[in-house]
Amino acid sequence: MYDGRMDPVISYRKNITPFYFEEGCWIEESWNRPEDTACSIALARVPVGGRTRWHRLRDVTERYVILSGAGLVEVGEEPATPVGEGDVVIIPPEVRQRITNTGQVELEFYAVCTPRFTPECYRDIDDELDIR
């Protein structure tokens, strides 16, 4: 947990290498460091016509901050809901989620996780659900 004693840090985007995540989107981890367990921030990009796999995060609250594009977000038992630039989606721990790009350009959003995202918290449940 961040205790206020960390030195100031600037994380420059030019130093970040995007990678394709098995979930179905490109990720740029803007901030995800073991010395700051309180939070992680990643830029996610879902291609036109793309959709992430159903998944959930153990012990992590995730927030989508939509930067550009248009999508359809599905969270828990809630109906699929349109989202666009400026919208924020809050996903509590253990709640299933996925997002579909319904627009004509890449869907971009920040995924802000508290505490920080680690691969151990991610659980792909797409094959477990008969919801296509």
TATAUR-V847650 format. One record per pair of residues at least 4 apart in sequence whose ideal C-beta (glycine too) atoms are under 7 Angstrom apart, sorted by the first residue. I is the first residue (numbers start at 1). GAP is how many residues later the second one is. D is the distance in Angstrom with one decimal. If there is no record, write none. Layout:
I|GAP|D ; I|GAP|D
This chain:
1|36|5.4 ; 1|37|5.2 ; 2|4|6.2 ; 2|34|5.0 ; 2|36|4.5 ; 6|29|6.3 ; 6|30|6.5 ; 11|19|5.8 ; 11|20|5.4 ; 13|17|7.0 ; 16|12|4.7 ; 16|13|6.5 ; 16|14|6.6 ; 18|8|5.1 ; 18|9|6.7 ; 18|10|4.8 ; 19|8|5.8 ; 20|6|5.7 ; 21|4|5.9 ; 21|6|4.8 ; 23|29|4.8 ; 23|30|5.2 ; 23|32|6.0 ; 24|26|5.9 ; 24|27|6.2 ; 24|28|4.5 ; 24|29|5.5 ; 25|19|4.9 ; 25|20|6.0 ; 25|21|4.7 ; 25|25|6.9 ; 25|27|5.6 ; 26|19|4.2 ; 27|15|5.2 ; 27|17|5.8 ; 28|14|6.4 ; 28|15|4.3 ; 29|13|4.9 ; 30|11|4.5 ; 30|12|6.1 ; 30|13|6.0 ; 31|9|6.0 ; 31|10|4.4 ; 32|8|3.9 ; 32|10|6.8 ; 32|84|5.7 ; 32|85|6.2 ; 36|80|6.8 ; 37|78|5.3 ; 37|79|5.4 ; 38|76|6.3 ; 38|77|5.9 ; 38|78|6.9 ; 39|73|6.7 ; 39|74|6.8 ; 39|75|5.2 ; 39|77|5.8 ; 40|73|4.7 ; 40|76|3.8 ; 40|77|4.5 ; 41|69|5.9 ; 41|71|5.3 ; 42|69|4.8 ; 43|65|6.6 ; 43|67|5.9 ; 44|65|5.5 ; 44|67|5.2 ; 45|61|5.1 ; 45|63|5.3 ; 46|4|4.5 ; 46|6|6.4 ; 46|25|7.0 ; 46|53|6.3 ; 46|55|4.3 ; 46|60|6.8 ; 46|61|4.3 ; 47|54|6.5 ; 47|59|6.0 ; 48|53|5.8 ; 48|55|7.0 ; 48|56|6.5 ; 48|57|6.7 ; 48|58|6.5 ; 49|52|6.3 ; 50|51|5.0 ; 51|47|6.3 ; 51|49|4.1 ; 52|46|4.8 ; 52|47|5.4 ; 53|45|6.4 ; 53|71|5.6 ; 53|73|3.9 ; 54|42|5.5 ; 54|44|5.0 ; 54|71|4.9 ; 54|72|4.4 ; 54|75|5.1 ; 55|42|6.4 ; 55|43|7.0 ; 55|67|6.3 ; 55|68|6.2 ; 55|69|5.2 ; 55|70|6.0 ; 56|38|5.4 ; 56|39|6.2 ; 56|40|5.1 ; 56|41|6.7 ; 56|67|5.2 ; 56|69|6.0 ; 57|5|5.7 ; 57|36|6.2 ; 57|64|4.9 ; 57|65|6.2 ; 58|35|6.5 ; 58|36|6.4 ; 58|63|4.7 ; 58|65|6.4 ; 59|34|5.3 ; 59|62|6.2 ; 60|33|5.6 ; 60|53|5.1 ; 60|54|7.0 ; 60|55|6.3 ; 60|57|6.3 ; 60|61|4.9 ; 61|29|6.9 ; 61|30|6.8 ; 61|31|5.7 ; 61|32|5.9 ; 61|53|5.3 ; 62|29|4.5 ; 62|49|5.8 ; 62|51|5.1 ; 63|25|6.0 ; 63|26|6.8 ; 63|27|5.3 ; 63|49|4.5 ; 64|9|6.9 ; 64|24|6.8 ; 64|25|4.1 ; 64|35|7.0 ; 64|45|4.7 ; 64|47|6.1 ; 65|23|5.4 ; 65|44|5.8 ; 65|45|4.3 ; 65|47|6.5 ; 66|17|5.3 ; 66|18|6.0 ; 66|19|5.8 ; 66|20|6.5 ; 66|21|4.6 ; 66|43|4.7 ; 67|18|6.6 ; 67|41|4.5 ; 67|42|5.7 ; 67|43|6.7 ; 68|17|5.6 ; 68|37|6.7 ; 68|40|4.8 ; 69|32|6.2 ; 69|34|4.5 ; 69|36|5.3 ; 69|37|5.8 ; 69|38|3.6 ; 69|39|5.9 ; 70|12|6.9 ; 70|14|4.9 ; 70|32|5.2 ; 70|33|3.5 ; 70|37|6.8 ; 71|12|5.0 ; 71|28|5.1 ; 71|29|5.9 ; 71|30|5.5 ; 71|31|5.8 ; 71|36|4.8 ; 72|8|4.9 ; 72|9|6.9 ; 72|10|5.9 ; 72|28|4.5 ; 72|30|5.2 ; 73|8|5.5 ; 73|10|5.1 ; 73|16|5.3 ; 73|26|4.8 ; 74|6|4.9 ; 74|23|6.7 ; 74|24|5.3 ; 75|14|6.5 ; 75|16|5.4 ; 75|20|6.1 ; 75|22|5.1 ; 76|19|4.5 ; 76|20|6.2 ; 83|4|4.4 ; 83|6|6.3 ; 91|4|5.4 ; 91|6|5.0 ; 96|29|6.1 ; 101|6|3.9 ; 103|4|6.2 ; 113|4|4.2 ; 117|4|6.3 ; 125|4|5.9
